[in-house]
């Protein structure tokens, strides 16, 4: 038989076998569109508008449906009720972390973001307790953020009101807050070590949002055998981890167990207490991975949200004017804004919430995984199945937020102008995997934005109507359009 015919026959058999496996599994899972062999349902999803694609599927199959990304089944939860029922009502069962091969190739299930099981639970519990000891949600951390906000203002003043892209400086401020928490040290914005660190964090964020990385996650074989930007990601991460390892070594040499200074000290002390435990999570490798997660999570999302906030304030100058009027009335110019002011600034609070709702920074969240066989809404979801939670379907729910496609702070204000909470506000996810740094992020957003608006008038380079404020969905997160503006000192 001709060699080509043999190869075609083998390939056909493999495709049929793949399709048979998918079909047999599909009977246990929620309904969904029929997948093709190898590629699954990828051809039916518009990557530029995944939210709309998921909405269309939910109209046909209901709020719980199955899609195949490549050969792997993924259960999608669409809408507030389904997501709440899974992440909160069945929190333990849905608390696993879905596979993200591009990240797990190097994290090896360490750290906070991509660890699983008991190791994840203990690392997260320790990290939360330690952050609280270090002042998260308290005055001590607030003071550090206020101080960093003033450094940010001084840096923006150096632009002398000229057109300026604030992307890099907006990453520096939250990165310095993380540095203060982790190793009690902040950097000057021109410090070359710090500049290199922030540049690598920014670069890695862009790589993770690329189409190539999404393809690698669906077909992991590409990671080992194909060149691509994922290799640059690994190189940058190795450099970041080398920087962190040097900091850990400095702490090991100067550690005083009776007087812990920062997150690294607390971790090292716990490690020494458990040095007899062969299963201990308090290893150098886990510390490095945990610090890496904190840097990436604590820097990139804040930078993106801040940049979007400035863009939306330029797009809606009447909103900016109201916020600055509230700042003038409550804070004035003689002191820095503080968290206590937030209670008296309902409009500003509503604007910040609306920014987060509107930009929908993590449309489908990081993937979850069920930790055991789960009976959910009359479906049987096998252990290890990947779960995607469509946060977009919650943040853009038209019943909760009328005209959700419009930026409107009124979504978080009642008829009397008081701030109005919403259970549908979940940009940080919900349940046991809710973002570890939610409290810190909320503090930073309020203090950084109000301090900027206290000190500057924002001037657009184009008429507000011409500003593009459409979030660009890339992979796990969104990114804002290019931004330049003038910071005019008040």
N, C-alpha and C positions, 0 to 999 in steps of 0.2 A: 504493500500500500504506500502511496506517495506520502512523504514526510509531512507535507503541508496538510494533507487530509487527516493524518494522525493527530497533528497539533490542534486542528479545528475540532476534531472529535473530542479530544481531551478537554479543551476549553468549554465546549458545549456541555459536557458532562459536569464539569465544575460549576458552571452557571446554573444548571438544572438542580444540582445538589444544594447549592446556596439558596436557590429560590424555595426548594422543599423545606430546608431548615427554617427559613424565615416564616413560611406558611404554617408550619407545625407549631412554632412558638406563638404566632399571632393569635391562635385560638385562645390562649390564656390571658391575653392582654386586652386593653380597651380597643375599640374599633379605630380604624384609620384608613387612609388611602392605600391602595395596593402598591407595594414597593417593587421596583425593578431589581433584578439580580445585581449584585456588586454595589451599585450606586444608591439603592434604596429609593427615597422620595426626594432626593436633592433637586432633581429636575423640576419639581413642583413648587419649589420655594424660591421666592424672589428675595435674594440676599439683601437687596436695597430697601426692602419693606417687609421684614420678617413678621412684624406685628400684624400687618394686614393679612399676610398669608395664614398666620395662626388663627386670626379672627374668622377668616373664611372657612378654615377647617372646623372650627368650633361650631359654626352654624350648621354644618353637615353632620358632624359626629358627636357633638356635645362638648361640655367643658373639660372632659378627660379623654384624650385620644392618643394614638400611637403613631409615631413617625419613625422612619429608618434613615439615619444619617450614615450612608455607607451600608454595611451589613449589620449594624448594631441598632436594636430597637430602643426607642426613647419615648417615655410617656410624658406628654405635655399637659400641664395643668393651666387652664385658662379661666380667668375671672376670680374675683375676691373670694367667693364662697369655697370654691375648690381648693384654692391655695391656702386659705385659712384652715380648712378642714384637714389638709395634709400636714402643713408645717407646724400647726399649733395643736390641732386635735389628735394627730398621729405623729407628734414631734419626734419621738424616739425612732420610730420606724423609718421616717423620711430624713434622718439626720446624717446619713452617709454622704460622702463626697464622690460625685461622679468622676469618671476617668477624664483627665486632661493630659494626654500623653506628652505633649510638648513641655509641660511643666513638671510632670512626675518623673520624667527621664533623669532630672537632676535633683529634684527635691526628695525623691525616694521616700515619699509619704511622711516626711518630717515637717516640722513647723506647725502653723495654725491653719492655714488655708487649705492644704491638701492632704493632711493626715487623716486617719480614720480610727474608729474604734476607741479603745481605752486610752491609747496614746494621744489622740486628738482631744478627748474629754479632759484629760489631766493637763495637757499643755494649755488648753483654752482656760480652764479653771484657774491655773496658776497665773496666767497672764492677766486675767481680769482682776484677781485679787491684788496682784502687784501694781497694776495701773492705778487701782484705787488707793493703795498705800502711798503711791507717788503723787496723788492729788487729783486724779482724773475726776472732774465734776466738782472740784474744790478750788479754793482761792489760790493755792500754790501754782497749779497748772494755769489758772486764769492769768496770774501775774506774768508767767512766761509768755503766754500768747499776746498779752497786751504789750509786753516789751518787744516781741518780734514784730507786732503790728507797727510800732514806732520806727523800727529799723526799715520796714517795708516802705513807710511813708517817706523817710529820708532818702531812700533810693529812688523813689518815684519823683521826688523833687529835683533830682539831678538831671531829669530829662528836660527841664526848663520849658515845659509845655509843648515840646516838639512831638511830632508823630512817633509813636512808640509801640512796639509789640511786647506786651507784658508777660508773655508765656513763661519765659525762663524765670523771671523774678517771682512769679506766682507759684512756681514749684519750690523755689528756695525757702520761702517763708514756712510752709508746713513741714518741709524736710528738716529745717532747723528745730522746729518744735519736737519732732521725733528724736532728733539727735540729743536734745536736752533731756528727754525722758530716758533714752536708752543708755547714754553715757555722760550725762550731765555736762554737755559741752555744745556750744553753738559756734558757727563759723561766720566769718565775714563773707559777704556775697562775692567778693573777688578772690577769696582764697582758692588757689588752684586745685587743691585736693577736693574741696567742696564742689567746685565747678565741675570737675571730672565726674564726681559721684552723681550730681544732679543730671548731667548730660547723659550718663549711662542709664539712669532710671527713666529719663524721658525717651531715650532711644528704644529701650526695651518695651516700654508701654506702646509705642507705635508698632513695633514688631508683633507683639501679641495681638494687636488689632488687625493685622494684615490677613488678606485672603489666603495667602500661602500657609500661614500657621493654622487657620481653620481647616485647610485641606489635610495638613499633617495630623491634626487631631482626629480626623475621620479615617485616615489611612496611615497609621503610625509607621508602617514600613518605610515611608518616605524619609523619616527622620534619620535613619541610619545610612541610607543609601543614596540620598540626593543632596546636592549642595543647595544652599538657600539661606535666607535671613535668620532661620532658627539657629544656625551656627554662630552668627553674630550675637544673638540673644545669649547663648551659653557662654560665649567669651566675655560679654559684659557682666553677666551674673557672676562669673568666676572672679572678675576684678572687684566687684562689689563685696563678695564674700571674703576676698583676701583683705580688703579694708576692714571689714567687721572682725575678722580673725585677729588682726593686729590690735584692735581695740580690746578684744576679749583677753588677749595675752597681757596687755598693760594692766587690765583689771585683776587678773590672776596674781600678778606680781605685787600689787598694792592693796589687795583685798584685806579689809578689816571686818571680820564676821559680826562684830558687835555694832558696827556703824555702816550699814549698807547705804550706798550713795545713789544708786540708780537701778534700772532693770537688770543690767548685766550682773551687778553685785548680788541681787536677790537670787538670780538663777544659779550663780556659782555657789552661793551658800547652801542652797537646797541640794545641789549636786554633791557637795561634800558630806552633807548629812545622809545621803543615800548611796554613798560610794560602795557599800556592801551589796547593794541590790543590782543584780545582773540585768534586770528588766527595766531599770530606771530610765525615764525619758530625759533626765537632766544631764545630757551629754553635750559635749562641745558641738557636735554636728547638729543636734536639735536646736541648740541655742542660736547657731549661725543661721539655720533655716527660719527660725522664728523671727529673728531680727530682720532678715531679708523680706519676709512677709509684711512686717510692720512698716518697713521703708516704702515698699512698693504700694501697699494699700493706703498708707497714711499720706503719701505725697501725690500720687497721680490723680486720685479721685478729687482731692481738694483743689488741685491746680485746675482740673477740667471744670469743676463746678464754679470756681471763682471766675475763670475766663468767660464761661457762659453767662454768669451773672452780670459782668461788665457789658457784654454784648447786648443782653436783654435790656439793661438800663439805658444803653445808647439808643436802642430801637424804640423804647418807650419813655421819652424824656418827662412826660407828665408823672410817671411812676417815680422816677428819680427825684423829681421836685418834691413830691409828697414825703419820700423817705428822708430827704435832707431837711425838710421842714420839721419832721418829727425828731430828728437828731438835734436840731437847733433848739427845739422846745424842751426836750428831756435832758440832753447831755450838755448842750452849749459848746463853748470853745475852750473853756479853762481846764478841762480834764479829759482823760481818755474814756471812751465808752467802756462799760463793765456789764457783766452778765445780768446784774440786778436791773439794769435799764430795760431789758427785754420785756419785762412784765408791763412796762408803761409804753411800749412801742409796738402795738398790735399790727400796725400797717407794715412796718419793717419786718416783723416776724412772718407776716403773711407773704410778703414779697420773697423772702428767703425760701420758705416752704414751696411757693409756686415755682421758683427757679428749679428746685430739685424735682418737683413733679413734672414740669414741662420738659426738662432735658432728658429725664428717664435714663439715667447714666448707665444702668445695667439692665437693659430691656428684658433679658431672659435669665438674669441671675447667673451665678456659677452653677454648674450642674450638680444636682443632688443624686443620691443613690439610696434605694431602700435597703435596710440592713437585714431584712428577713422577708420571707414570703408574706405579702400584705393583701388582705381582702379590703378593697377600697371601692366603695360605691358599686358593689356587686361584681367587681372585676378582681381577678387574682393577678397581682403584680409580683413576679418571681424575685427572690433575693438577688441583689446586684444589678437590678434594672436601673438605667439612668433616668432621672426625672428632671425635666425642665419646667421652671415656674415662670410663666409670662407676667412679669411685673408690669409690663406695658398695659396689659389688659386691666390691671387694677388702677394704675395711675391715670389712665385715659378712659376710665369708665364714665360714660356720659350721664348716667343716672346720679352719680356722686359729684361729678365735675361738669356742669353744663358747658357745652362748646369746648371740650377738652383740648382741641387742636389750637386754641387761642391761649396766649399768655395773659392770665387774669388773676391778680392777687385776691380778687373777690371770692375766689374759690375757697379761701381760708378766712373769710370775714363773715360775721353775721349781719343782720339788718341794722344793728346799732354800731357797727364798725369795730366790734370786739373780735379778737382772734378766735377762730373756730377750729378745733381739732377734728381730724378725720381718721377713722380706722383704716381708710384706703390709702393713707400716706405711708408707703413702705418702700422708699428708695433704698433702704438699708437691708431689705429682705425682712424675714420674720422667723420666729421659732428658735430652735437651738443653734442654727447656723447664722443667726442675725449678725451683721457686721460688728466685730469686736470693738472697733473704734468709733461707733456711732456717737457716743457722748462727746468724745474729743472733737469729732468733725463738726458737730452742731455748735460747739463753743467757738471753734476757729472761724466758721463761716460768719457767725454773727459779729465777732470782734474784728476780724479783718475787713469785712465789707463796711461796717459802720465807721471804722477808723479812716478808711480810704475816702468815704463820702463826707466825712467831717472835714477833711482837709483839701479835697479837690472837687472842682467842677469837671465833669467828663465831657469832652468835646469829640464828636464824630468827624471823620474825614469825608463822609458822604451824608446826604440827607437820610434821616431815620427810615423813611419808607423804602430806601434802597438797601438797607442792611439785611443780609441773609442770616436768619436766626434758626434755620432748620438743622436740628441735630443730625450728624452723619453717623449712621450705625456701622460699626466696624467690629466684627467678632463679638467679644463679651461686653464691650462698652461702646460709648458714643464719643465723638470728638467734635468740637466746635469748628465752624469755618474760620479761616485766617482772620486775625483781628489786629488792627492798629487804631490807636486813639491818642488824644492829647489829655494829659493830666494837668489842668490849670489850677495852681494853688489858690485857695480861697483867702 
